[in-house]
Amino acid sequence: MRSLAFGLFCLLCCNAVRLDRRRPRPIAARGRNETTVQTKAVENPCKAIPLDFVFVIDSSRSIRPHDYEKVKTFIVNLLQFLKIGPDDTRVGLLQYGSEIQPEFSLKTYTTKAEVEQAVRNMKHLATGTMTGLAIQYTMETSFTEEDGARPANLQIPRIAMIVTDGRPQDTVEEIAAQAREAGIQIFAIGVGRVDMDTLKTIGSEPHSEHVHLVANFSQIETLISVFQSKLCGATEMCEVVDHQCQHICVSSPASYRCKCRKGFILNPDGKTCKAEDMCAVVDHGCEHICANLPDSYECRCRPGYQLNIDLKKCNLIDYCDLGNHGCEHNCVSVPESYICRCKKGYMLNLDGKTCSKIDHCADGTHGCEQEFENTDDSCLCKCRKGFTLRSDGKTCKKIDHCADGTHGCEQEFMNTEDSCVCKCRKGFTLRPDGKTCKKIDHCADGTHGCEQEFMNTEDSCVCKCRKGFTLRPDGKTCKSVDVCQTVDHGCEHQCVSTNDSYVCRCFEGFMLAEDGKSCKKPECGDGVMDLVFVIDGSKSLGPANFELVKQFVNGIVDSLEISRTGTHVGLIQYSTKVRTEFTLGKYTTAQDIKQAVSRMQYMGRGSMTGSAIRHMFEFSFSAKEGARLNIPRVCIVFTDGRSQDDVSEWANKAKNSGVTVYALGVGKAIEQELREIASEPDEKHLYYAEDFENMGEITQKLKSRICKDKPSDENMCECENVIMFQNQVTEKLKNLVQNNILF
């Protein structure tokens, strides 16, 4: 072994001498800020093999400017021994101080001239010394295929040359080991006060070939001849050394490494090989456990199971079937054994096999007043004949005081715990004698308040009206019967009776003609707008009322003409935070919108109304979220309490931008805040109520406000559309209130 090593050393030295006579000699820098190299060289200076070569250069503040120029000179001179090209050696370079400064990657330049110019253009960083961070970047980024490294299966050696002049400010041992295990061959060059042990933790083995230390930057040029022999030598190291690789030896510049054949992995000694985890690489088919064997594997079963004849599947071992369990009642198999169990009402004896009946009454704690009985589950109390068990399950009482027939009740009777009590049928009341009954006259006291007639029933006094009249909702007064049913009203769609007359109305989507009876389609059709709901989801609302708000929103959606070219709807919910449930451009059908509203989850925290209005202003009416040009923008803000932040600033910005804002307050909503939110005049855009019964005048107020200036024909559609929307909103609110959906 020593003779082989000595022979290798002599071979490297001889090659170095011969190549040194032919190589272009480097020219040191003439001044501190000048880097010059010999560029006129032999066209093919050495028989270099293709490499992926990355320089990792320490650019810390401890390196003086003129020494930094010497490092650049060293790099440029070293490039003379590399044949640079896409299919030859690729060169990358990074500097490091406190941070990493990649100068160029393995794929950046394809000619030696470009690389040399890039090296000359480098600027000194003059910061810290994070060597470990630089090695990590080299491993994780510089030697990736994205950064120009060639695929590992091409077996192109990956070389990293690290030049440093000081102690690292971070740890290098672990990350350097990872880099070497990843197949990177590391040359560590130290200058000056660098600790040799630190260099050895960085460089590859053998350290004599990969680790070099010089006294100062002036001596770094002495390493040129050393690396000339390493980079230009065409000697296959595997052919001239006793590598002792069990399977395969792979040569690299100035070194070699051992590899294993497929199906084997390298042992920690770096030379011998062992079989891979066969269970991990083959389709073993084991039902439970696959166990590796030398050069093979076998299937095994978990405890309580046995291997089937196919040597792969496992069967549960039924220890009870062996017939020797000795259990008096039941035998239950468990993994690796069995246990005995007893039937209901029995307990297992100490022998673990026989059973004894459980006497739940034996301990005397049953507390029964008269008698007791042991059952499978418990000790039950019983009563002697003529008594019945009370609800406490322990004490007894005498039964049926009415059974002897001496109660004397006129109509009905009821046995109680202590006696027989007389009762009367519905519509009757018991007389003071406690036995006889009399009919109840609910109208006798004259407080019924009926306008026309009254009638006594079993439960109450009911008001009635004479023929031709019908009872009003107050249940007392009368009004004339439905006029629509008694006259030829001539209404095309609907006839609605009033107190003394009737009016004609049209179905949704139609409007009443000038004759007051027939219906026609509006000239403009349904309104088109971008409508955004801003819904309060604070904890004061409560989950039940939140569901009602969702029904309210869906009721409004039902009244709109939702389509790709029609009205678009968006919705945001807010509490402490603001959440966009869906944008204006999300859905184009009413069904999709209503399903999204139904899926909406109650937030249930604070009440940041100002933040919600800001979100609406900044995002909801943006083109990104589906807002359209020249389409009216409408916002309905729904809240039930005081906001925890200011609402006026963002409400004013929204209104000034052209958004029509309606403020709907319920319950504890603050009127002043609603005025700050609503468009002007606020009395036309603000609605507050404890419920929704007083919303009927919304339509007329909006119409008088929107149309009072009689807009031109080209704007009539827009005006009428908004009026139609408000009519539909009002009608839906009325329907929801009448159906007891809202509050």
KOLMIPA-976001 format. One record per residue (C-alpha): y, x, z; residue in one letter. Coordinates in steps of 0.2 Angstrom, whole numbers, padded with zeros to 4 digits, always signed. Layout:
BEGIN
YXZA ...
//
This chain:
BEGIN
+0000+0000+0000M +0012+0014+0005R +0008+0023-0012S +0012+0007-0022L +0028+0005-0013A +0033+0023-0016F +0028+0021-0034G +0039+0006-0036L +0054+0015-0027F +0052+0029-0040C +0051+0017-0054L +0067+0009-0049L +0076+0025-0046C +0071+0032-0063C +0077+0016-0072N +0093+0017-0062A +0096+0035-0068V +0092+0031-0086R +0102+0015-0086L +0116+0024-0077D +0118+0036-0092R +0120+0022-0104R +0129+0008-0094R +0148+0006-0096P +0157+0014-0082R +0168+0003-0071P +0186+0007-0070I +0194+0005-0053A +0210-0005-0051A +0226+0006-0054R +0236-0004-0042G +0234-0017-0028R +0238-0032-0040N +0229-0025-0055E +0211-0027-0060T +0204-0018-0075T +0187-0015-0081V +0179-0005-0095Q +0176-0019-0109T +0171-0008-0123K +0152-0007-0119A +0136-0006-0128V +0132-0023-0136E +0116-0025-0126N +0118-0015-0110P +0101-0020-0103C +0086-0030-0105K +0091-0044-0093A +0081-0059-0090I +0090-0076-0090P +0097-0080-0073L +0107-0094-0064D +0119-0082-0055F +0132-0089-0042V +0144-0077-0033F +0149-0083-0016V +0165-0073-0011I +0173-0072+0006D +0192-0075+0004S +0197-0075+0022S +0213-0069+0029R +0205-0053+0036S +0203-0046+0018I +0220-0038+0013R +0227-0042-0005P +0223-0025-0012H +0205-0026-0005D +0203-0043-0013Y +0208-0035-0030E +0193-0023-0027K +0181-0037-0025V +0187-0045-0041K +0185-0028-0050T +0167-0026-0043F +0163-0044-0049I +0169-0040-0067V +0160-0023-0068N +0144-0031-0062L +0146-0044-0076L +0144-0030-0089Q +0125-0029-0085F +0122-0048-0088L +0119-0056-0105K +0129-0072-0103I +0126-0088-0113G +0119-0105-0112P +0101-0099-0115D +0104-0082-0106D +0112-0080-0089T +0124-0093-0083R +0137-0088-0070V +0146-0098-0057G +0158-0093-0043L +0165-0100-0027L +0177-0094-0014Q +0177-0099+0004Y +0188-0097+0019G +0190-0112+0031S +0185-0123+0016E +0176-0121+0000I +0185-0117-0016Q +0174-0119-0032P +0181-0108-0045E +0169-0112-0059F +0151-0119-0060S +0136-0113-0070L +0140-0124-0085K +0159-0121-0085T +0159-0105-0096Y +0147-0099-0110T +0154-0082-0114T +0157-0066-0104K +0175-0065-0109A +0178-0082-0102E +0170-0078-0085V +0180-0062-0084E +0196-0070-0087Q +0192-0084-0074A +0188-0070-0061V +0205-0061-0064R +0214-0078-0062N +0207-0081-0044M +0219-0083-0030K +0216-0076-0012H +0214-0091+0000L +0218-0081+0016A +0210-0093+0029T +0194-0093+0040G +0176-0087+0037T +0165-0102+0036M +0150-0093+0028T +0137-0106+0033G +0147-0120+0025L +0148-0109+0009A +0129-0107+0008I +0126-0126+0011Q +0138-0130-0004Y +0129-0117-0015T +0112-0124-0011M +0117-0143-0012E +0130-0142-0026T +0131-0126-0036S +0112-0125-0040F +0110-0143-0045T +0107-0148-0063E +0123-0158-0063E +0133-0142-0060D +0123-0133-0073G +0107-0126-0065A +0092-0127-0076R +0077-0137-0071P +0066-0129-0058A +0050-0131-0070N +0058-0118-0082L +0056-0105-0068Q +0073-0098-0071I +0077-0087-0056P +0092-0093-0045R +0102-0079-0038I +0116-0080-0025A +0126-0065-0021M +0137-0067-0005I +0151-0054-0002V +0158-0055+0016T +0169-0044+0027D +0167-0052+0044G +0157-0062+0057R +0155-0080+0051P +0164-0094+0061Q +0149-0105+0059D +0130-0104+0060T +0121-0096+0045V +0103-0093+0050E +0096-0111+0048E +0105-0115+0032I +0101-0098+0024A +0083-0101+0028A +0084-0118+0020Q +0092-0110+0004A +0078-0097+0003R +0065-0110+0005E +0073-0120-0009A +0069-0105-0021G +0086-0097-0020I +0086-0077-0020Q +0100-0072-0009I +0109-0054-0010F +0120-0051+0005A +0133-0038+0004I +0143-0034+0019G +0159-0024+0020V +0166-0015+0036G +0163-0023+0053R +0149-0035+0047V +0134-0036+0059D +0118-0030+0050M +0108-0043+0059D +0119-0057+0052T +0117-0050+0035L +0098-0050+0037K +0098-0068+0043T +0107-0072+0026I +0098-0061+0013G +0081-0063+0006S +0066-0052+0010E +0062-0038+0008P +0079-0034+0016H +0079-0016+0009S +0081-0024-0008E +0093-0039-0004H +0104-0033+0010V +0118-0020+0008H +0132-0014+0020L +0146-0002+0015V +0160+0005+0026A +0175-0002+0016N +0180-0011+0000F +0183+0006-0009S +0164+0010-0007Q +0159-0007-0014I +0159+0000-0032E +0144+0012-0026T +0133-0004-0027L +0135-0006-0046I +0121+0006-0050S +0110-0002-0037V +0112-0019-0045F +0111-0012-0062Q +0093-0008-0059S +0090-0024-0051K +0098-0035-0064L +0093-0025-0080C +0076-0019-0075G +0062-0028-0086A +0048-0022-0074T +0037-0036-0069E +0036-0033-0050M +0019-0043-0049C +0012-0030-0060E +0017-0014-0050V +0015-0020-0032V +0000-0026-0021D +0008-0043-0019H -0008-0051-0011Q -0004-0068-0018C -0020-0079-0016Q -0016-0089-0031H -0001-0085-0042I +0013-0071-0041C +0030-0075-0049V +0042-0060-0052S +0060-0061-0049S +0074-0047-0050P +0069-0034-0038A +0056-0045-0029S +0042-0058-0031Y +0036-0073-0023R +0019-0081-0021C +0015-0099-0028K -0001-0110-0026C -0010-0120-0039R -0008-0139-0040K -0016-0147-0025G -0012-0133-0014F +0003-0128-0003I +0008-0111+0003L +0004-0105+0021N +0018-0099+0033P +0012-0081+0028D +0020-0084+0011G +0004-0077+0002K -0011-0088+0006T -0014-0106+0001C -0022-0122+0008K -0027-0138+0002A -0013-0152+0001E -0015-0168+0011D -0029-0176+0000M -0026-0193+0008C -0008-0193+0002A -0011-0188-0016V -0027-0198-0020V -0031-0217-0021D -0043-0215-0006H -0045-0234-0004G -0048-0233+0015C -0044-0250+0024E -0039-0242+0041H -0038-0223+0042I -0040-0209+0029C -0044-0192+0037A -0042-0176+0028N -0057-0164+0027L -0058-0146+0019P -0056-0150+0001D -0060-0168+0003S -0057-0184+0014Y -0066-0197+0023E -0062-0215+0029C -0063-0220+0047R -0060-0236+0057C -0049-0241+0071R -0057-0243+0088P -0068-0259+0089G -0072-0258+0070Y -0086-0250+0061Q -0087-0243+0043L -0095-0254+0030N -0108-0248+0018I -0095-0244+0005D -0088-0231+0017L -0070-0238+0014K -0069-0256+0022K -0070-0259+0040C -0079-0274+0049N -0075-0280+0067L -0089-0276+0079I -0094-0292+0088D -0101-0285+0104Y -0105-0303+0110C -0117-0305+0095D -0128-0291+0103L -0134-0304+0115G -0134-0294+0131N -0117-0299+0137H -0123-0310+0152G -0108-0321+0152C -0111-0338+0160E -0099-0348+0150H -0090-0339+0135N -0090-0322+0128C -0075-0315+0119V -0076-0299+0109S -0062-0286+0111V -0060-0269+0103P -0074-0257+0109E -0081-0270+0121S -0081-0289+0126Y -0075-0300+0141I -0082-0315+0149C -0071-0331+0151R -0074-0347+0160C -0071-0365+0154K -0056-0375+0160K -0057-0379+0179G -0067-0364+0182Y -0063-0346+0187M -0072-0329+0184L -0082-0322+0199N -0080-0304+0204L -0096-0299+0194D -0085-0303+0179G -0099-0314+0171K -0102-0329+0182T -0090-0344+0185C -0086-0355+0200S -0077-0372+0200K -0059-0371+0206I -0055-0382+0221D -0036-0384+0219H -0035-0395+0235C -0044-0382+0246A -0028-0373+0253D -0021-0389+0260G -0004-0388+0252T -0006-0403+0241H +0005-0414+0253G -0003-0430+0248C +0001-0445+0260E -0015-0455+0258Q -0029-0447+0247E -0032-0433+0235F -0044-0428+0221E -0048-0411+0213N -0047-0410+0194T -0049-0397+0181D -0031-0392+0182D -0024-0397+0199S -0025-0407+0215C -0019-0425+0212L -0013-0437+0225C -0020-0455+0226K -0016-0471+0236C -0027-0483+0244R -0030-0501+0237K -0014-0511+0238G -0003-0496+0236F +0004-0487+0221T +0010-0469+0220L +0028-0465+0220R +0037-0455+0207S +0036-0439+0219D +0017-0439+0215G +0013-0438+0234K +0019-0453+0244T +0013-0471+0242C +0021-0489+0242K +0015-0506+0242K +0014-0514+0225I +0021-0530+0216D +0030-0541+0229H +0031-0555+0216C +0012-0557+0214A +0010-0570+0227D +0022-0583+0217G +0033-0587+0232T +0049-0579+0224H +0056-0596+0219G +0065-0589+0204C +0072-0602+0191E +0070-0591+0176Q +0064-0573+0178E +0060-0561+0191F +0058-0542+0194M +0047-0533+0206N +0057-0519+0214T +0051-0505+0226E +0054-0516+0241D +0055-0534+0235S +0055-0547+0221C +0072-0550+0214V +0077-0565+0203C +0085-0563+0186K +0093-0574+0173C +0091-0574+0154R +0105-0568+0143K +0120-0580+0143G +0116-0586+0161F +0122-0579+0178T +0113-0580+0195L +0120-0593+0207R +0124-0587+0225P +0107-0594+0231D +0100-0579+0222G +0087-0590+0214K +0094-0603+0202T +0105-0599+0186C +0120-0607+0177K +0127-0605+0159K +0141-0592+0157I +0157-0600+0149D +0167-0585+0143H +0181-0596+0136C +0184-0605+0152A +0197-0594+0159D +0209-0597+0144G +0212-0578+0141T +0203-0577+0124H +0220-0578+0114G +0212-0586+0099C +0225-0592+0086E +0215-0607+0080Q +0198-0610+0087E +0185-0602+0099F +0167-0603+0102M +0157-0598+0118N +0142-0586+0114T +0129-0578+0126E +0140-0562+0127D +0158-0567+0125S +0171-0579+0118C +0173-0577+0100V +0188-0583+0090C +0186-0593+0074K +0197-0599+0060C +0198-0616+0051R +0193-0618+0033K +0203-0608+0021G +0207-0595+0033F +0199-0579+0038T +0200-0569+0054L +0211-0553+0054R +0205-0536+0061P +0212-0540+0078D +0199-0553+0080G +0211-0566+0086K +0224-0571+0073T +0220-0579+0056C +0226-0577+0038K +0224-0585+0022S +0207-0581+0013V +0206-0568-0001D +0219-0573-0014V +0210-0563-0027C +0195-0574-0026Q +0205-0590-0027T +0216-0587-0042V +0214-0581-0060D +0223-0564-0056H +0220-0556-0074G +0218-0538-0067C +0209-0527-0079E +0201-0516-0066H +0204-0521-0048Q +0213-0535-0038C +0219-0531-0020V +0224-0546-0009S +0240-0544+0001T +0245-0556+0015N +0251-0570+0004D +0248-0563-0014S +0239-0549-0023Y +0242-0534-0033V +0232-0526-0048C +0226-0508-0046R +0217-0496-0059C +0202-0485-0057F +0204-0466-0054E +0211-0457-0069G +0221-0473-0075F +0238-0480-0072M +0245-0497-0072L +0253-0503-0088A +0270-0512-0089E +0263-0529-0088D +0256-0525-0070G +0238-0530-0075K +0231-0520-0088S +0227-0501-0086C +0229-0486-0097K +0226-0467-0097K +0241-0456-0092P +0249-0448-0107E +0247-0431-0099C +0229-0433-0092G +0224-0425-0076D +0235-0412-0068G +0231-0393-0070V +0236-0381-0056M +0229-0366-0046D +0226-0373-0028L +0222-0362-0013V +0217-0369+0004F +0221-0359+0019V +0210-0366+0033I +0211-0363+0051D +0195-0357+0058G +0200-0353+0076S +0190-0357+0092K +0202-0371+0097S +0196-0381+0082L +0177-0381+0087G +0162-0382+0076P +0161-0401+0075A +0179-0402+0069N +0177-0388+0058F +0163-0397+0049E +0175-0412+0047L +0188-0400+0039V +0175-0395+0027K +0172-0413+0022Q +0191-0415+0020F +0192-0401+0008V +0177-0407-0002N +0185-0424-0002G +0201-0417-0010I +0190-0407-0023V +0182-0423-0028D +0199-0430-0033S +0203-0415-0045L +0198-0412-0063E +0189-0395-0060I +0185-0386-0076S +0188-0369-0084R +0204-0375-0092T +0208-0388-0079G +0212-0386-0060T +0205-0370-0051H +0203-0370-0032V +0201-0355-0020G +0199-0355-0001L +0202-0343+0013I +0198-0345+0031Q +0207-0336+0045Y +0205-0334+0064S +0209-0316+0071T +0205-0310+0054K +0207-0317+0036V +0191-0320+0025R +0191-0325+0007T +0178-0338+0005E +0180-0339-0014F +0194-0335-0026T +0202-0345-0039L +0192-0338-0053G +0175-0339-0044K +0170-0357-0048Y +0174-0369-0063T +0164-0384-0057T +0168-0396-0042A +0149-0395-0038Q +0149-0376-0036D +0166-0377-0025I +0159-0390-0014K +0143-0380-0011Q +0153-0365-0007A +0163-0375+0006V +0147-0382+0014S +0140-0364+0016R +0156-0358+0024M +0153-0351+0042Q +0165-0355+0056Y +0174-0340+0062M +0179-0347+0079G +0191-0334+0086R +0210-0332+0087G +0223-0340+0076S +0233-0327+0065M +0241-0340+0053T +0255-0327+0047G +0241-0315+0042S +0232-0328+0032A +0248-0333+0023I +0251-0315+0019R +0234-0313+0012H +0237-0329+0001M +0253-0322-0005F +0247-0304-0009E +0230-0308-0016F +0225-0326-0018S +0237-0329-0033F +0234-0312-0041S +0227-0311-0058A +0212-0301-0051K +0207-0316-0041E +0209-0328-0055G +0227-0334-0055A +0234-0340-0072R +0251-0338-0080L +0262-0353-0082N +0251-0364-0071I +0258-0372-0055P +0253-0364-0039R +0250-0375-0024V +0244-0370-0007C +0238-0382+0007I +0239-0373+0025V +0228-0383+0038F +0231-0378+0056T +0227-0386+0073D +0237-0375+0085G +0251-0362+0088R +0249-0346+0078S +0247-0329+0087Q +0258-0320+0074D +0275-0324+0065D +0273-0336+0050V +0291-0337+0043S +0292-0320+0034E +0276-0322+0023W +0279-0341+0021A +0296-0337+0014N +0290-0324+0002K +0276-0336-0005A +0289-0350-0007K +0301-0338-0016N +0288-0332-0028S +0285-0350-0034G +0271-0356-0023V +0273-0374-0017T +0267-0374+0001V +0261-0390+0010Y +0259-0388+0029A +0246-0400+0037L +0246-0399+0056G +0234-0408+0068V +0232-0410+0087G +0242-0395+0095K +0250-0389+0079A +0268-0383+0082I +0281-0393+0072E +0293-0378+0071Q +0279-0367+0064E +0275-0381+0051L +0293-0382+0045R +0293-0363+0043E +0277-0364+0033I +0281-0379+0022A +0292-0379+0006S +0309-0386+0006E +0314-0399+0010P +0301-0397+0024D +0301-0416+0028E +0293-0418+0010K +0280-0405+0012H +0276-0406+0031L +0263-0418+0038Y +0258-0419+0056Y +0247-0432+0065A +0234-0434+0078E +0223-0441+0064D +0225-0445+0046F +0229-0464+0046E +0248-0461+0043N +0246-0451+0027M +0249-0466+0015G +0267-0463+0011E +0264-0445+0004I +0263-0451-0014T +0280-0459-0014Q +0289-0445-0005K +0282-0432-0017L +0286-0443-0032K +0304-0445-0027S +0306-0427-0023R +0298-0420-0039I +0304-0432-0052C +0322-0436-0045K +0330-0425-0058D +0320-0434-0073K +0313-0418-0081P +0312-0416-0100S +0297-0422-0109D +0289-0405-0110E +0289-0405-0091N +0283-0423-0088M +0265-0418-0089C +0267-0405-0075E +0277-0418-0064C +0265-0432-0066E +0250-0420-0063N +0257-0415-0046V +0261-0434-0042I +0243-0438-0048M +0236-0424-0037F +0246-0431-0022Q +0240-0449-0025N +0222-0443-0026Q +0224-0433-0010V +0232-0448-0001T +0218-0459-0007E +0204-0447-0002K +0212-0445+0016L +0212-0464+0018K +0194-0465+0012N +0189-0452+0024L +0198-0460+0039V +0191-0477+0035Q +0173-0470+0034N +0176-0461+0051N +0173-0444+0043I +0189-0436+0050L +0193-0438+0068F 
//
